[in-house]
Amino acid sequence: MIDTMSIQITKTSKSKLSETDFDDLPFGKYFTDHMLEADYEDG
């Protein structure tokens, strides 16, 4: 079970949302402002 209270959250200081052209989203060119990184054990 994951202890959600121990997840560290660091918000971005400037979102890329306003710079994103949603009518032209080529794969691998635009990336999300945030991500979740998790270490796991036993597969």
N, CA and C atoms as an extended XYZ file, in Angstrom:
129
Properties=species:S:1:pos:R:3:atomname:S:1:resname:S:1:resid:I:1 pbc="F F F"
N         0.836       -1.180        0.000 N   MET     1
C         0.000        0.000        0.000 CA  MET     1
C         0.883        1.246        0.000 C   MET     1
N         0.545        2.220       -0.790 N   ILE     2
C         1.302        3.467       -0.876 CA  ILE     2
C         0.804        4.450        0.179 C   ILE     2
N         1.743        5.004        0.912 N   ASP     3
C         1.386        6.054        1.870 CA  ASP     3
C         1.347        7.371        1.099 C   ASP     3
N         0.159        7.802        0.702 N   THR     4
C         0.025        9.000       -0.140 CA  THR     4
C         0.490       10.263        0.560 C   THR     4
N         0.536       10.261        1.868 N   MET     5
C         0.990       11.444        2.594 CA  MET     5
C         2.494       11.649        2.445 C   MET     5
N         3.224       10.624        2.001 N   SER     6
C         4.671       10.751        1.865 CA  SER     6
C         5.090       11.152        0.450 C   SER     6
N         4.142       11.368       -0.448 N   ILE     7
C         4.467       11.788       -1.818 CA  ILE     7
C         4.805       13.273       -1.812 C   ILE     7
N         6.004       13.598       -2.299 N   GLN     8
C         6.446       14.986       -2.363 CA  GLN     8
C         5.940       15.616       -3.651 C   GLN     8
N         5.309       16.782       -3.567 N   ILE     9
C         4.778       17.480       -4.729 CA  ILE     9
C         5.527       18.797       -4.905 C   ILE     9
N         6.105       19.001       -6.101 N   THR    10
C         6.759       20.254       -6.438 CA  THR    10
C         6.086       20.781       -7.692 C   THR    10
N         5.337       21.867       -7.567 N   LYS    11
C         4.617       22.425       -8.708 CA  LYS    11
C         5.546       23.283       -9.561 C   LYS    11
N         5.281       23.304      -10.849 N   THR    12
C         6.070       24.119      -11.768 CA  THR    12
C         5.802       25.600      -11.519 C   THR    12
N         6.797       26.415      -11.786 N   SER    13
C         6.619       27.860      -11.581 CA  SER    13
C         5.954       28.524      -12.783 C   SER    13
N         6.055       27.881      -13.975 N   LYS    14
C         5.447       28.446      -15.179 CA  LYS    14
C         4.886       27.314      -16.038 C   LYS    14
N         3.589       27.298      -16.227 N   SER    15
C         2.944       26.260      -17.020 CA  SER    15
C         3.197       26.481      -18.507 C   SER    15
N         3.311       25.392      -19.253 N   LYS    16
C         3.464       25.446      -20.709 CA  LYS    16
C         2.113       25.396      -21.421 C   LYS    16
N         1.035       25.329      -20.653 N   LEU    17
C        -0.301       25.169      -21.213 CA  LEU    17
C        -0.644       26.262      -22.217 C   LEU    17
N        -0.318       27.513      -21.918 N   SER    18
C        -0.655       28.618      -22.823 CA  SER    18
C         0.165       28.596      -24.114 C   SER    18
N         1.305       27.913      -24.096 N   GLU    19
C         2.177       27.840      -25.282 CA  GLU    19
C         1.855       26.631      -26.169 C   GLU    19
N         0.949       25.783      -25.744 N   THR    20
C         0.663       24.536      -26.450 CA  THR    20
C        -0.412       24.730      -27.512 C   THR    20
N        -0.103       24.305      -28.739 N   ASP    21
C        -1.065       24.348      -29.842 CA  ASP    21
C        -1.767       22.988      -29.902 C   ASP    21
N        -2.978       22.911      -29.368 N   PHE    22
C        -3.690       21.643      -29.285 CA  PHE    22
C        -4.184       21.150      -30.646 C   PHE    22
N        -4.115       21.982      -31.669 N   ASP    23
C        -4.473       21.548      -33.021 CA  ASP    23
C        -3.292       20.897      -33.730 C   ASP    23
N        -2.090       21.025      -33.155 N   ASP    24
C        -0.883       20.441      -33.753 CA  ASP    24
C        -0.013       19.897      -32.621 C   ASP    24
N        -0.225       18.636      -32.273 N   LEU    25
C         0.515       18.009      -31.185 CA  LEU    25
C         1.328       16.825      -31.712 C   LEU    25
N         2.481       17.091      -32.321 N   PRO    26
C         3.300       15.977      -32.818 CA  PRO    26
C         3.883       15.169      -31.656 C   PRO    26
N         3.980       13.873      -31.848 N   PHE    27
C         4.474       12.973      -30.809 CA  PHE    27
C         5.915       13.324      -30.443 C   PHE    27
N         6.185       13.428      -29.155 N   GLY    28
C         7.547       13.628      -28.666 CA  GLY    28
C         8.044       15.055      -28.675 C   GLY    28
N         7.222       16.012      -29.071 N   LYS    29
C         7.670       17.402      -29.113 CA  LYS    29
C         7.259       18.173      -27.862 C   LYS    29
N         6.080       17.907      -27.357 N   TYR    30
C         5.584       18.613      -26.177 CA  TYR    30
C         5.491       17.635      -25.008 C   TYR    30
N         5.849       18.117      -23.850 N   PHE    31
C         5.856       17.273      -22.659 CA  PHE    31
C         5.026       17.937      -21.565 C   PHE    31
N         4.527       17.135      -20.663 N   THR    32
C         3.690       17.626      -19.572 CA  THR    32
C         4.485       18.491      -18.599 C   THR    32
N         3.804       19.388      -17.904 N   ASP    33
C         4.445       20.226      -16.901 CA  ASP    33
C         4.854       19.422      -15.672 C   ASP    33
N         4.163       18.326      -15.397 N   HIS    34
C         4.395       17.537      -14.194 CA  HIS    34
C         4.525       16.062      -14.541 C   HIS    34
N         5.142       15.315      -13.654 N   MET    35
C         5.270       13.877      -13.834 CA  MET    35
C         5.283       13.207      -12.466 C   MET    35
N         5.026       11.918      -12.465 N   LEU    36
C         5.116       11.117      -11.251 CA  LEU    36
C         6.250       10.130      -11.445 C   LEU    36
N         7.183       10.127      -10.516 N   GLU    37
C         8.287        9.170      -10.550 CA  GLU    37
C         8.109        8.231       -9.365 C   GLU    37
N         8.143        6.932       -9.629 N   ALA    38
C         7.928        5.960       -8.554 CA  ALA    38
C         8.955        4.834       -8.645 C   ALA    38
N         9.509        4.479       -7.515 N   ASP    39
C        10.377        3.317       -7.411 CA  ASP    39
C         9.511        2.152       -6.938 C   ASP    39
N         9.787        0.958       -7.429 N   TYR    40
C         8.992       -0.190       -7.019 CA  TYR    40
C         9.884       -1.397       -6.795 C   TYR    40
N         9.377       -2.356       -6.091 N   GLU    41
C        10.113       -3.575       -5.789 CA  GLU    41
C         9.257       -4.784       -6.166 C   GLU    41
N         9.901       -5.892       -6.366 N   ASP    42
C         9.240       -7.173       -6.628 CA  ASP    42
C         8.397       -7.137       -7.902 C   ASP    42
N         8.939       -6.568       -8.953 N   GLY    43
C         8.311       -6.591      -10.254 CA  GLY    43
C         7.252       -5.581      -10.462 C   GLY    43
